[in-house]
Amino acid sequence: MKFQKKASLALVLSALAATSLVAHAQTIRIANQGDALSMDPHSLNESLQLSTTSNVYEPLVGRNKDLSLAPALATAWKQTSPTVWQFELRRGVQFHDGTPFTADDVLFSFARTQADGSDMKSYTNDFKQVRKINDFLVEIETKTPFPILPDVISQVAMMSKKWCETNQALTPVDRRKGIENAASFRANGTGPFRLRERQPNVRTVFTRNGSYWGKIEGNAAEVIFTPIGNDATRVAALLSGEVDVMEPVPVQDIERVNSGANTRAITGPELRTIFLGMDQKRDELLYSNVKGKNPFKDKRVRQAFYQAIDIEGIKKTVMRGASNPSALMVGPGINGFQPDAKRLPYDVEAAKKLMVEAGYPNGFEVAMNCPNDRYVNDGRICQAVAANLARINVKINLQAETKGTYFPKILRRDTGFYMLGWTPSTYDAHNALNALMACVDDKGAGQFNLGAYCNPKVDELTKKIQAETDKVQRNAMIKEAFDLHAADVGHLPLHQQALAWGVSKKVKLVQLADNYMLYKWMSKN
C-alpha cells in the first residue's frame, strides 16, 4: 500500500514538474480534490463548477471582495416598477473570439437557463419576460415583485449567442444524461481569463485575457488547474512546491501545512451547509428492503434518523472541530439565519421509540448516496452517519463515489437517501427556500429538492419573502418558513464546514466565504 501511494505521488509530481518546465514566474498551479464537470456555465449549479467557469464567463452583476454587489457586464440597474428591473449594459466589451457583447446575448443567455438540461432554472424561474430596449439596455419583468433580483442573477453567466449558434451549443449540457456539446470542452466568455486547454480530470489551463474590459489586479499570466483526489498526494504536492494553491486541506493536515517552510493554511468560515435529504414522494423507497412502502414519508422515521445522528461526535472525530453543527439549512453569514434555532437532541433511545411507533422496530435497509471528493471529509461523514443509524437497526448500504458520477445520479433523483452541500449564492435565505425546500415544479422551483419535500405553506411564504421589502417582516416570514420545515423534518441539516486552503508563501489571493477562487485577484512573487 505504501509503495502504491509513493508511486501515485511520483506520477502526479512528475506530471506537474513537466508543466513547470514551461511555466514562468507568473504561472500559478492550483490543485483541488475534484474537477469542474464541464466548461458550460449553465450545466451544473455546483460551487467548484461555477467558481471555475466564473474566471471565464461573467454575469451582469458581480461581487466585490466582501461579497457586496458590483457592476460587471451591467454598469447600473434600477427598479422601474415593483416587477420590472432595468439594466444598462457595459459598452465596448468583447467575447474572447472578438464578438461584441450586446443585449441579444443577454436575452439568449437568460432563455438558455430555462432550457432542458439547464441546472440554473431556479435563478430565472420567476422571470415573465426579458426585453431588449436597445443594444445596451434590457428590462427584466418578473411574475411578482422581486427586490433581490440583482443578487439572484449574480450567478447567471452571459454567453455569446453567435458562438453558441455556430457551435451547436444552444442548450446546456445535461449532466443527468451525460450529454456533451462544444460548450463542455471549449469556452468563449468575456472574463479575465481564457480557456486554453481542457483535459477533464487531468488538467485545465487558463491564460490571462489581454483585452479584458476591466482591471486584473493579480499578475497571473497562466493558471494550471490539476485535480488530485488523494489527500496525502495533494498535501505533498503543496509542501514540495509542485503546486502553489490547493484545497481543501484535510483538517488533520492544517497544522502541518502551517509549519511548512514555504506554505500556509488560510482558514475561515464557509457559507455552505451540509445536509442529508430523503425521498418523500415515491410510494416505494428505492434501493431498500421495504417493499410497497416508503418509510421516509413518515415524519417519525425522518425524526428518528435525525435524533440518531451524533453531530457533536462527527464534529470531534471526523471534522476535528472544524465544523459548526446546524439546525437550519443555512448558516451564519446568510441573511435570514436564525442564531437561536436549536437542533433536535441526539437521543438514540428516543429515536428507537419513534421507529417502533412508525412500525419499524427492526429497522430497515436503505442505500445512502454520498460523494467522496466534493465536501470536507464527505465520505467519512457518511460512514459515521451509517454507524450512528446502525444503533436504531437501520442498515445503510453506503454508495460513495466521485462527484463526476455522483451528481448526475442524484440530480436524476435516482436516490432515496443522499448528502448534499449548499451555499446560497445570493447570500440570502430565499435562495435555499426556493431551490431546496420549495415544492418541485417544471420552472426551476425546488430544482435541488431531490427528495421532493413539499409544504404548500412554505411555498406560500417563499413567494411572499421574494416580494417583501420590509426587512423586519421579511425576516419574520423566513423564520416562520424555517420553523415549518424544521417541524416537518424536511431535511436533516448537519453542519457548516470550514474553509481551508493551502497556499505557497509566494502567492497572494482572496479567500471568499462562498469558496470561489478568482484568478484575477491572485499574484505570485
One Martini backbone bead per residue (centre of mass of N, CA, C, O) as a GRO file, in nm:
protein
  525
    1MET     BB    1   0.059   0.062  -0.022
    2LYS     BB    2   0.299   0.255   0.002
    3PHE     BB    3   0.398   0.213  -0.287
    4GLN     BB    4   0.144   0.321  -0.425
    5LYS     BB    5   0.158   0.608  -0.308
    6LYS     BB    6   0.438   0.677  -0.418
    7ALA     BB    7   0.368   0.633  -0.714
    8SER     BB    8   0.137   0.841  -0.736
    9LEU     BB    9   0.309   1.080  -0.650
   10ALA     BB   10   0.521   1.061  -0.873
   11LEU     BB   11   0.326   1.100  -1.110
   12VAL     BB   12   0.214   1.375  -1.032
   13LEU     BB   13   0.487   1.528  -1.001
   14SER     BB   14   0.588   1.477  -1.289
   15ALA     BB   15   0.355   1.620  -1.432
   16LEU     BB   16   0.399   1.895  -1.291
   17ALA     BB   17   0.696   1.933  -1.373
   18ALA     BB   18   0.644   1.949  -1.676
   19THR     BB   19   0.484   2.215  -1.659
   20SER     BB   20   0.715   2.387  -1.511
   21LEU     BB   21   0.918   2.409  -1.749
   22VAL     BB   22   0.708   2.616  -1.907
   23ALA     BB   23   0.702   2.792  -1.684
   24HIS     BB   24   0.659   3.090  -1.500
   25ALA     BB   25   0.630   3.330  -1.260
   26GLN     BB   26   0.305   3.360  -1.358
   27THR     BB   27   0.249   3.072  -1.267
   28ILE     BB   28  -0.041   2.906  -1.140
   29ARG     BB   29  -0.086   2.623  -0.927
   30ILE     BB   30  -0.379   2.416  -0.900
   31ALA     BB   31  -0.544   2.216  -0.647
   32ASN     BB   32  -0.801   1.961  -0.637
   33GLN     BB   33  -1.012   1.701  -0.550
   34GLY     BB   34  -1.155   1.815  -0.807
   35ASP     BB   35  -1.364   1.876  -1.093
   36ALA     BB   36  -1.493   2.018  -1.335
   37LEU     BB   37  -1.759   1.891  -1.546
   38SER     BB   38  -1.766   2.173  -1.704
   39MET     BB   39  -1.771   2.472  -1.922
   40ASP     BB   40  -2.067   2.503  -1.871
   41PRO     BB   41  -2.243   2.756  -1.688
   42HIS     BB   42  -2.547   2.587  -1.706
   43SER     BB   43  -2.501   2.267  -1.613
   44LEU     BB   44  -2.393   2.333  -1.301
   45ASN     BB   45  -2.494   2.394  -0.957
   46GLU     BB   46  -2.169   2.426  -0.855
   47SER     BB   47  -1.910   2.567  -0.702
   48LEU     BB   48  -1.663   2.465  -0.863
   49GLN     BB   49  -1.783   2.516  -1.135
   50LEU     BB   50  -1.848   2.826  -1.097
   51SER     BB   51  -1.567   2.914  -1.014
   52THR     BB   52  -1.425   2.835  -1.277
   53THR     BB   53  -1.615   2.983  -1.492
   54SER     BB   54  -1.586   3.281  -1.357
   55ASN     BB   55  -1.306   3.335  -1.514
   56VAL     BB   56  -1.463   3.346  -1.810
   57TYR     BB   57  -1.737   3.423  -1.704
   58GLU     BB   58  -2.020   3.662  -1.684
   59PRO     BB   59  -2.225   3.874  -1.526
   60LEU     BB   60  -2.402   4.151  -1.470
   61VAL     BB   61  -2.366   4.084  -1.159
   62GLY     BB   62  -2.133   4.109  -0.912
   63ARG     BB   63  -1.842   4.081  -0.688
   64ASN     BB   64  -1.680   4.159  -0.421
   65LYS     BB   65  -1.462   4.081  -0.165
   66ASP     BB   66  -1.731   4.122   0.037
   67LEU     BB   67  -1.992   4.030  -0.152
   68SER     BB   68  -2.077   4.267  -0.282
   69LEU     BB   69  -2.212   4.442  -0.516
   70ALA     BB   70  -2.112   4.456  -0.872
   71PRO     BB   71  -2.019   4.562  -1.155
   72ALA     BB   72  -2.021   4.421  -1.479
   73LEU     BB   73  -2.207   4.389  -1.758
   74ALA     BB   74  -2.333   4.593  -1.567
   75THR     BB   75  -2.338   4.939  -1.461
   76ALA     BB   76  -2.659   4.947  -1.411
   77TRP     BB   77  -2.954   4.956  -1.183
   78LYS     BB   78  -3.326   4.943  -1.179
   79GLN     BB   79  -3.642   5.013  -1.054
   80THR     BB   80  -3.951   5.085  -1.237
   81SER     BB   81  -4.099   4.853  -1.083
   82PRO     BB   82  -4.190   4.590  -0.892
   83THR     BB   83  -4.149   4.398  -1.184
   84VAL     BB   84  -3.908   4.599  -1.289
   85TRP     BB   85  -3.588   4.578  -1.446
   86GLN     BB   86  -3.298   4.779  -1.524
   87PHE     BB   87  -3.015   4.737  -1.761
   88GLU     BB   88  -2.698   4.858  -1.808
   89LEU     BB   89  -2.466   4.806  -2.047
   90ARG     BB   90  -2.157   4.734  -2.133
   91ARG     BB   91  -1.931   4.889  -2.327
   92GLY     BB   92  -1.680   4.735  -2.529
   93VAL     BB   93  -1.736   4.434  -2.511
   94GLN     BB   94  -1.565   4.117  -2.550
   95PHE     BB   95  -1.530   3.832  -2.659
   96HIS     BB   96  -1.272   3.612  -2.711
   97ASP     BB   97  -1.352   3.620  -3.037
   98GLY     BB   98  -1.456   3.946  -3.073
   99THR     BB   99  -1.740   3.960  -2.997
  100PRO     BB  100  -1.986   4.154  -2.921
  101PHE     BB  101  -2.158   4.277  -2.644
  102THR     BB  102  -2.517   4.235  -2.605
  103ALA     BB  103  -2.853   4.207  -2.557
  104ASP     BB  104  -2.879   3.938  -2.714
  105ASP     BB  105  -2.708   3.774  -2.505
  106VAL     BB  106  -2.896   3.810  -2.267
  107LEU     BB  107  -3.152   3.681  -2.378
  108PHE     BB  108  -3.021   3.411  -2.444
  109SER     BB  109  -2.906   3.332  -2.161
  110PHE     BB  110  -3.173   3.331  -2.001
  111ALA     BB  111  -3.313   3.121  -2.183
  112ARG     BB  112  -3.100   2.892  -2.140
  113THR     BB  113  -3.170   2.844  -1.829
  114GLN     BB  114  -3.466   2.710  -1.930
  115ALA     BB  115  -3.353   2.476  -2.057
  116ASP     BB  116  -3.288   2.178  -2.128
  117GLY     BB  117  -3.024   2.095  -1.888
  118SER     BB  118  -3.053   2.306  -1.687
  119ASP     BB  119  -2.920   2.419  -1.352
  120MET     BB  120  -3.050   2.745  -1.352
  121LYS     BB  121  -3.365   2.780  -1.310
  122SER     BB  122  -3.392   2.907  -1.012
  123TYR     BB  123  -3.294   3.205  -1.113
  124THR     BB  124  -3.549   3.231  -1.357
  125ASN     BB  125  -3.849   3.127  -1.274
  126ASP     BB  126  -3.974   3.442  -1.233
  127PHE     BB  127  -3.976   3.505  -1.521
  128LYS     BB  128  -4.161   3.666  -1.780
  129GLN     BB  129  -3.952   3.889  -1.917
  130VAL     BB  130  -3.705   3.970  -2.170
  131ARG     BB  131  -3.597   4.298  -2.277
  132LYS     BB  132  -3.517   4.493  -2.559
  133ILE     BB  133  -3.443   4.828  -2.601
  134ASN     BB  134  -3.136   4.802  -2.667
  135ASP     BB  135  -2.809   4.709  -2.700
  136PHE     BB  136  -2.776   4.858  -2.377
  137LEU     BB  137  -3.086   4.768  -2.291
  138VAL     BB  138  -3.263   4.600  -2.025
  139GLU     BB  139  -3.552   4.403  -1.930
  140ILE     BB  140  -3.699   4.265  -1.625
  141GLU     BB  141  -3.982   4.065  -1.587
  142THR     BB  142  -4.181   3.969  -1.321
  143LYS     BB  143  -4.438   3.799  -1.165
  144THR     BB  144  -4.315   3.932  -0.910
  145PRO     BB  145  -4.185   4.088  -0.678
  146PHE     BB  146  -3.799   4.151  -0.692
  147PRO     BB  147  -3.564   4.290  -0.490
  148ILE     BB  148  -3.322   4.045  -0.534
  149LEU     BB  149  -3.236   4.013  -0.833
  150PRO     BB  150  -2.931   4.097  -0.849
  151ASP     BB  151  -2.840   3.863  -0.666
  152VAL     BB  152  -2.946   3.623  -0.832
  153ILE     BB  153  -2.786   3.701  -1.117
  154SER     BB  154  -2.479   3.662  -1.014
  155GLN     BB  155  -2.481   3.346  -1.144
  156VAL     BB  156  -2.541   3.443  -1.446
  157ALA     BB  157  -2.410   3.372  -1.739
  158MET     BB  158  -2.272   3.510  -2.028
  159MET     BB  159  -2.336   3.433  -2.365
  160SER     BB  160  -2.278   3.370  -2.698
  161LYS     BB  161  -2.498   3.350  -2.943
  162LYS     BB  162  -2.316   3.303  -3.189
  163TRP     BB  163  -2.139   3.074  -3.075
  164CYS     BB  164  -2.369   2.875  -3.005
  165GLU     BB  165  -2.477   2.851  -3.290
  166THR     BB  166  -2.211   2.761  -3.436
  167ASN     BB  167  -2.165   2.516  -3.193
  168GLN     BB  168  -2.420   2.371  -3.098
  169ALA     BB  169  -2.499   2.541  -2.792
  170LEU     BB  170  -2.806   2.624  -2.715
  171THR     BB  171  -2.786   2.409  -2.491
  172PRO     BB  172  -2.723   2.256  -2.219
  173VAL     BB  173  -2.566   2.036  -2.041
  174ASP     BB  174  -2.675   1.713  -1.938
  175ARG     BB  175  -2.565   1.559  -1.656
  176ARG     BB  176  -2.783   1.331  -1.625
  177LYS     BB  177  -2.717   1.212  -1.941
  178GLY     BB  178  -2.417   1.277  -2.058
  179ILE     BB  179  -2.431   1.520  -2.236
  180GLU     BB  180  -2.248   1.674  -2.503
  181ASN     BB  181  -2.071   1.975  -2.605
  182ALA     BB  182  -1.882   2.237  -2.691
  183ALA     BB  183  -1.923   2.371  -2.394
  184SER     BB  184  -1.769   2.146  -2.234
  185PHE     BB  185  -1.456   2.218  -2.371
  186ARG     BB  186  -1.534   2.510  -2.438
  187ALA     BB  187  -1.477   2.880  -2.446
  188ASN     BB  188  -1.674   3.213  -2.456
  189GLY     BB  189  -1.606   3.486  -2.294
  190THR     BB  190  -1.542   3.801  -2.088
  191GLY     BB  191  -1.322   3.734  -1.906
  192PRO     BB  192  -0.994   3.740  -1.755
  193PHE     BB  193  -1.006   3.439  -1.871
  194ARG     BB  194  -0.887   3.184  -2.078
  195LEU     BB  195  -0.934   2.894  -2.255
  196ARG     BB  196  -0.681   2.660  -2.363
  197GLU     BB  197  -0.716   2.385  -2.183
  198ARG     BB  198  -0.896   2.056  -2.188
  199GLN     BB  199  -0.865   1.789  -1.935
  200PRO     BB  200  -1.050   1.585  -1.795
  201ASN     BB  201  -0.912   1.496  -1.487
  202VAL     BB  202  -0.619   1.646  -1.540
  203ARG     BB  203  -0.631   1.943  -1.705
  204THR     BB  204  -0.646   2.310  -1.680
  205VAL     BB  205  -0.599   2.601  -1.894
  206PHE     BB  206  -0.526   2.943  -1.823
  207THR     BB  207  -0.541   3.276  -1.969
  208ARG     BB  208  -0.483   3.588  -2.000
  209ASN     BB  209  -0.684   3.869  -2.083
  210GLY     BB  210  -0.564   4.130  -2.277
  211SER     BB  211  -0.885   4.244  -2.348
  212TYR     BB  212  -0.992   4.330  -2.087
  213TRP     BB  213  -1.218   4.563  -1.954
  214GLY     BB  214  -1.080   4.529  -1.687
  215LYS     BB  215  -0.927   4.469  -1.381
  216ILE     BB  216  -0.617   4.296  -1.310
  217GLU     BB  217  -0.457   4.262  -1.012
  218GLY     BB  218  -0.301   4.036  -1.087
  219ASN     BB  219  -0.009   3.830  -1.233
  220ALA     BB  220  -0.151   3.607  -1.380
  221ALA     BB  221  -0.092   3.440  -1.692
  222GLU     BB  222  -0.125   3.145  -1.562
  223VAL     BB  223  -0.349   2.858  -1.509
  224ILE     BB  224  -0.311   2.543  -1.340
  225PHE     BB  225  -0.545   2.279  -1.324
  226THR     BB  226  -0.539   2.005  -1.074
  227PRO     BB  227  -0.659   1.703  -1.002
  228ILE     BB  228  -0.635   1.568  -0.651
  229GLY     BB  229  -0.782   1.324  -0.465
  230ASN     BB  230  -0.548   1.269  -0.282
  231ASP     BB  231  -0.462   1.405   0.008
  232ALA     BB  232  -0.158   1.335   0.041
  233THR     BB  233  -0.075   1.425  -0.247
  234ARG     BB  234  -0.171   1.719  -0.227
  235VAL     BB  235   0.007   1.802   0.012
  236ALA     BB  236   0.281   1.722  -0.114
  237ALA     BB  237   0.264   1.919  -0.355
  238LEU     BB  238   0.276   2.172  -0.181
  239LEU     BB  239   0.534   2.119  -0.003
  240SER     BB  240   0.719   2.082  -0.275
  241GLY     BB  241   0.608   2.311  -0.499
  242GLU     BB  242   0.415   2.196  -0.738
  243VAL     BB  243   0.209   2.371  -0.587
  244ASP     BB  244   0.045   2.681  -0.480
  245VAL     BB  245  -0.257   2.568  -0.466
  246MET     BB  246  -0.497   2.420  -0.228
  247GLU     BB  247  -0.812   2.223  -0.222
  248PRO     BB  248  -0.854   2.083   0.052
  249VAL     BB  249  -0.742   2.084   0.369
  250PRO     BB  250  -0.701   1.862   0.579
  251VAL     BB  251  -0.761   1.893   0.907
  252GLN     BB  252  -0.500   1.716   0.992
  253ASP     BB  253  -0.299   1.924   0.798
  254ILE     BB  254  -0.289   2.223   0.887
  255GLU     BB  255  -0.037   2.230   1.071
  256ARG     BB  256   0.163   2.125   0.859
  257VAL     BB  257   0.126   2.358   0.657
  258ASN     BB  258   0.200   2.589   0.863
  259SER     BB  259   0.501   2.449   0.913
  260GLY     BB  260   0.595   2.511   0.651
  261ALA     BB  261   0.839   2.688   0.494
  262ASN     BB  262   0.629   2.767   0.217
  263THR     BB  263   0.355   2.748   0.390
  264ARG     BB  264  -0.011   2.797   0.418
  265ALA     BB  265  -0.315   2.828   0.601
  266ILE     BB  266  -0.639   2.922   0.492
  267THR     BB  267  -0.896   3.018   0.710
  268GLY     BB  268  -1.264   2.983   0.728
  269PRO     BB  269  -1.574   3.050   0.689
  270GLU     BB  270  -1.855   2.883   0.551
  271LEU     BB  271  -2.173   2.897   0.379
  272ARG     BB  272  -2.198   2.597   0.388
  273THR     BB  273  -2.443   2.334   0.395
  274ILE     BB  274  -2.474   2.020   0.536
  275PHE     BB  275  -2.692   1.751   0.414
  276LEU     BB  276  -2.986   1.545   0.432
  277GLY     BB  277  -3.184   1.348   0.210
  278MET     BB  278  -3.533   1.244   0.139
  279ASP     BB  279  -3.766   1.043   0.004
  280GLN     BB  280  -4.121   1.183  -0.015
  281LYS     BB  281  -4.279   1.050  -0.283
  282ARG     BB  282  -4.253   0.769  -0.311
  283ASP     BB  283  -4.418   0.466  -0.245
  284GLU     BB  284  -4.130   0.335  -0.303
  285LEU     BB  285  -3.830   0.273  -0.187
  286LEU     BB  286  -3.528   0.296  -0.291
  287TYR     BB  287  -3.293   0.077  -0.215
  288SER     BB  288  -3.480  -0.134  -0.045
  289ASN     BB  289  -3.648  -0.374   0.181
  290VAL     BB  290  -3.898  -0.202   0.137
  291LYS     BB  291  -4.223  -0.295   0.038
  292GLY     BB  292  -4.481  -0.075  -0.065
  293LYS     BB  293  -4.301   0.152   0.081
  294ASN     BB  294  -4.221   0.478   0.255
  295PRO     BB  295  -4.067   0.571   0.538
  296PHE     BB  296  -4.011   0.888   0.467
  297LYS     BB  297  -4.319   0.975   0.493
  298ASP     BB  298  -4.248   0.950   0.792
  299LYS     BB  299  -4.166   1.164   1.036
  300ARG     BB  300  -4.060   0.959   1.251
  301VAL     BB  301  -3.826   0.858   1.078
  302ARG     BB  302  -3.681   1.124   1.028
  303GLN     BB  303  -3.642   1.187   1.330
  304ALA     BB  304  -3.480   0.936   1.401
  305PHE     BB  305  -3.241   0.998   1.225
  306TYR     BB  306  -3.168   1.266   1.350
  307GLN     BB  307  -3.141   1.155   1.663
  308ALA     BB  308  -2.905   0.938   1.574
  309ILE     BB  309  -2.714   1.178   1.517
  310ASP     BB  310  -2.377   1.250   1.611
  311ILE     BB  311  -2.268   1.563   1.565
  312GLU     BB  312  -2.044   1.597   1.782
  313GLY     BB  313  -1.884   1.347   1.701
  314ILE     BB  314  -1.823   1.443   1.414
  315LYS     BB  315  -1.676   1.700   1.493
  316LYS     BB  316  -1.448   1.556   1.658
  317THR     BB  317  -1.355   1.298   1.470
  318VAL     BB  318  -1.388   1.407   1.167
  319MET     BB  319  -1.351   1.744   1.190
  320ARG     BB  320  -1.174   1.848   1.427
  321GLY     BB  321  -1.372   2.113   1.490
  322ALA     BB  322  -1.436   2.201   1.164
  323SER     BB  323  -1.744   2.273   1.271
  324ASN     BB  324  -2.110   2.376   1.253
  325PRO     BB  325  -2.368   2.290   1.390
  326SER     BB  326  -2.707   2.252   1.248
  327ALA     BB  327  -3.065   2.356   1.226
  328LEU     BB  328  -3.020   2.461   0.936
  329MET     BB  329  -2.998   2.538   0.577
  330VAL     BB  330  -2.843   2.777   0.707
  331GLY     BB  331  -2.592   3.011   0.788
  332PRO     BB  332  -2.378   3.213   0.883
  333GLY     BB  333  -2.412   3.505   0.661
  334ILE     BB  334  -2.713   3.462   0.613
  335ASN     BB  335  -2.994   3.594   0.532
  336GLY     BB  336  -3.209   3.466   0.799
  337PHE     BB  337  -3.058   3.369   1.019
  338GLN     BB  338  -3.103   3.161   1.322
  339PRO     BB  339  -2.926   3.161   1.618
  340ASP     BB  340  -3.169   3.013   1.805
  341ALA     BB  341  -3.161   2.758   1.669
  342LYS     BB  342  -3.246   2.410   1.735
  343ARG     BB  343  -3.159   2.107   1.767
  344LEU     BB  344  -3.222   1.805   1.788
  345PRO     BB  345  -3.165   1.572   2.003
  346TYR     BB  346  -2.943   1.340   2.093
  347ASP     BB  347  -3.144   1.022   2.083
  348VAL     BB  348  -3.160   0.691   2.065
  349GLU     BB  349  -3.413   0.609   2.227
  350ALA     BB  350  -3.609   0.798   2.084
  351ALA     BB  351  -3.555   0.680   1.802
  352LYS     BB  352  -3.651   0.393   1.859
  353LYS     BB  353  -3.940   0.469   1.936
  354LEU     BB  354  -4.017   0.593   1.662
  355MET     BB  355  -3.974   0.331   1.498
  356VAL     BB  356  -4.191   0.169   1.642
  357GLU     BB  357  -4.432   0.363   1.585
  358ALA     BB  358  -4.381   0.334   1.260
  359GLY     BB  359  -4.313   0.004   1.218
  360TYR     BB  360  -3.968  -0.027   1.282
  361PRO     BB  361  -3.819  -0.217   1.509
  362ASN     BB  362  -3.597  -0.351   1.286
  363GLY     BB  363  -3.591  -0.170   1.070
  364PHE     BB  364  -3.382  -0.105   0.773
  365GLU     BB  365  -3.291  -0.084   0.434
  366VAL     BB  366  -3.053   0.158   0.277
  367ALA     BB  367  -2.936   0.363   0.051
  368MET     BB  368  -2.638   0.582   0.041
  369ASN     BB  369  -2.556   0.886  -0.111
  370CYS     BB  370  -2.207   0.980  -0.180
  371PRO     BB  371  -1.947   1.174  -0.179
  372ASN     BB  372  -1.558   1.167  -0.195
  373ASP     BB  373  -1.477   1.478  -0.356
  374ARG     BB  374  -1.632   1.757  -0.236
  375TYR     BB  375  -1.632   1.752   0.068
  376VAL     BB  376  -1.547   1.764   0.385
  377ASN     BB  377  -1.532   1.443   0.467
  378ASP     BB  378  -1.776   1.299   0.327
  379GLY     BB  379  -1.730   0.990   0.350
  380ARG     BB  380  -1.688   0.992   0.666
  381ILE     BB  381  -1.960   1.103   0.742
  382CYS     BB  382  -2.128   0.870   0.621
  383GLN     BB  383  -2.003   0.651   0.797
  384ALA     BB  384  -2.099   0.772   1.066
  385VAL     BB  385  -2.400   0.768   1.004
  386ALA     BB  386  -2.421   0.464   0.961
  387ALA     BB  387  -2.331   0.392   1.251
  388ASN     BB  388  -2.557   0.542   1.396
  389LEU     BB  389  -2.806   0.391   1.254
  390ALA     BB  390  -2.741   0.106   1.365
  391ARG     BB  391  -2.867   0.173   1.656
  392ILE     BB  392  -3.169   0.160   1.491
  393ASN     BB  393  -3.150  -0.082   1.271
  394VAL     BB  394  -3.004   0.060   1.033
  395LYS     BB  395  -2.908  -0.031   0.707
  396ILE     BB  396  -2.635   0.098   0.536
  397ASN     BB  397  -2.575   0.136   0.187
  398LEU     BB  398  -2.287   0.257   0.088
  399GLN     BB  399  -2.251   0.511  -0.185
  400ALA     BB  400  -1.940   0.607  -0.276
  401GLU     BB  401  -1.841   0.880  -0.503
  402THR     BB  402  -1.761   1.054  -0.749
  403LYS     BB  403  -1.890   1.352  -0.865
  404GLY     BB  404  -1.907   1.270  -1.170
  405THR     BB  405  -2.141   1.046  -1.083
  406TYR     BB  406  -2.311   1.157  -0.849
  407PHE     BB  407  -2.468   1.404  -0.958
  408PRO     BB  408  -2.623   1.273  -1.192
  409LYS     BB  409  -2.777   1.075  -1.010
  410ILE     BB  410  -2.924   1.272  -0.806
  411LEU     BB  411  -3.042   1.468  -1.031
  412ARG     BB  412  -3.233   1.222  -1.123
  413ARG     BB  413  -3.346   1.093  -0.853
  414ASP     BB  414  -3.153   0.823  -0.795
  415THR     BB  415  -3.277   0.833  -0.481
  416GLY     BB  416  -3.339   0.806  -0.111
  417PHE     BB  417  -3.042   0.887   0.010
  418TYR     BB  418  -2.858   1.196   0.076
  419MET     BB  419  -2.595   1.420  -0.001
  420LEU     BB  420  -2.558   1.783   0.059
  421GLY     BB  421  -2.443   2.104  -0.051
  422TRP     BB  422  -2.509   2.464   0.046
  423THR     BB  423  -2.476   2.784  -0.121
  424PRO     BB  424  -2.611   3.083  -0.112
  425SER     BB  425  -2.559   3.294  -0.383
  426THR     BB  426  -2.724   3.548  -0.241
  427TYR     BB  427  -2.704   3.546   0.078
  428ASP     BB  428  -3.002   3.417   0.098
  429ALA     BB  429  -3.272   3.231   0.208
  430HIS     BB  430  -3.440   3.215  -0.055
  431ASN     BB  431  -3.258   3.025  -0.211
  432ALA     BB  432  -3.308   2.771  -0.034
  433LEU     BB  433  -3.614   2.768  -0.048
  434ASN     BB  434  -3.637   2.749  -0.366
  435ALA     BB  435  -3.428   2.502  -0.421
  436LEU     BB  436  -3.478   2.294  -0.152
  437MET     BB  437  -3.807   2.346  -0.034
  438ALA     BB  438  -3.968   2.356  -0.273
  439CYS     BB  439  -4.196   2.267  -0.468
  440VAL     BB  440  -4.191   2.090  -0.748
  441ASP     BB  441  -4.121   2.217  -1.072
  442ASP     BB  442  -4.073   2.314  -1.429
  443LYS     BB  443  -3.914   2.611  -1.358
  444GLY     BB  444  -3.711   2.557  -1.072
  445ALA     BB  445  -3.851   2.486  -0.838
  446GLY     BB  446  -3.691   2.257  -0.649
  447GLN     BB  447  -3.431   2.151  -0.812
  448PHE     BB  448  -3.279   2.051  -0.516
  449ASN     BB  449  -3.538   1.879  -0.424
  450LEU     BB  450  -3.472   1.545  -0.432
  451GLY     BB  451  -3.717   1.446  -0.220
  452ALA     BB  452  -3.987   1.619  -0.246
  453TYR     BB  453  -4.050   1.824  -0.056
  454CYS     BB  454  -4.388   1.943   0.074
  455ASN     BB  455  -4.515   2.281   0.160
  456PRO     BB  456  -4.742   2.516   0.085
  457LYS     BB  457  -4.668   2.722   0.310
  458VAL     BB  458  -4.373   2.755   0.230
  459ASP     BB  459  -4.432   2.854  -0.056
  460GLU     BB  460  -4.592   3.104   0.020
  461LEU     BB  461  -4.361   3.237   0.181
  462THR     BB  462  -4.148   3.246  -0.043
  463LYS     BB  463  -4.305   3.447  -0.223
  464LYS     BB  464  -4.320   3.673  -0.007
  465ILE     BB  465  -4.015   3.704   0.041
  466GLN     BB  466  -3.945   3.792  -0.250
  467ALA     BB  467  -4.141   4.066  -0.225
  468GLU     BB  468  -4.029   4.173   0.035
  469THR     BB  469  -3.898   4.491   0.181
  470ASP     BB  470  -3.940   4.442   0.475
  471LYS     BB  471  -3.713   4.321   0.692
  472VAL     BB  472  -3.877   4.232   0.938
  473GLN     BB  473  -4.099   4.077   0.790
  474ARG     BB  474  -3.914   3.893   0.628
  475ASN     BB  475  -3.770   3.751   0.869
  476ALA     BB  476  -4.031   3.636   0.989
  477MET     BB  477  -4.095   3.455   0.742
  478ILE     BB  478  -3.838   3.291   0.743
  479LYS     BB  479  -3.880   3.171   1.022
  480GLU     BB  480  -4.148   3.030   0.959
  481ALA     BB  481  -4.041   2.847   0.735
  482PHE     BB  482  -3.821   2.704   0.903
  483ASP     BB  483  -4.012   2.595   1.121
  484LEU     BB  484  -4.180   2.417   0.935
  485HIS     BB  485  -3.948   2.244   0.825
  486ALA     BB  486  -3.854   2.139   1.102
  487ALA     BB  487  -4.128   2.009   1.186
  488ASP     BB  488  -4.112   1.811   0.926
  489VAL     BB  489  -3.834   1.708   0.860
  490GLY     BB  490  -3.730   1.766   0.558
  491HIS     BB  491  -3.437   1.763   0.671
  492LEU     BB  492  -3.077   1.694   0.758
  493PRO     BB  493  -2.894   1.885   0.927
  494LEU     BB  494  -2.551   1.934   1.008
  495HIS     BB  495  -2.322   2.153   0.872
  496GLN     BB  496  -2.061   2.377   0.874
  497GLN     BB  497  -1.789   2.422   0.698
  498ALA     BB  498  -1.450   2.477   0.663
  499LEU     BB  499  -1.202   2.660   0.538
  500ALA     BB  500  -0.903   2.518   0.351
  501TRP     BB  501  -0.612   2.660   0.230
  502GLY     BB  502  -0.327   2.595   0.039
  503VAL     BB  503  -0.034   2.822   0.046
  504SER     BB  504   0.199   2.986  -0.087
  505LYS     BB  505   0.417   3.243   0.014
  506LYS     BB  506   0.417   3.362  -0.295
  507VAL     BB  507   0.104   3.392  -0.256
  508LYS     BB  508  -0.175   3.596  -0.348
  509LEU     BB  509  -0.516   3.612  -0.212
  510VAL     BB  510  -0.878   3.548  -0.213
  511GLN     BB  511  -1.101   3.453   0.042
  512LEU     BB  512  -1.416   3.324   0.010
  513ALA     BB  513  -1.711   3.219   0.172
  514ASP     BB  514  -1.802   3.060  -0.113
  515ASN     BB  515  -1.535   2.923  -0.246
  516TYR     BB  516  -1.418   3.117  -0.442
  517MET     BB  517  -1.167   3.126  -0.715
  518LEU     BB  518  -0.999   3.418  -0.817
  519TYR     BB  519  -0.753   3.501  -1.048
  520LYS     BB  520  -0.755   3.825  -1.050
  521TRP     BB  521  -0.640   3.804  -0.725
  522MET     BB  522  -0.364   3.677  -0.822
  523SER     BB  523  -0.027   3.639  -0.687
  524LYS     BB  524   0.335   3.609  -0.774
  525ASN     BB  525   0.677   3.626  -0.682
   0.00000   0.00000   0.00000
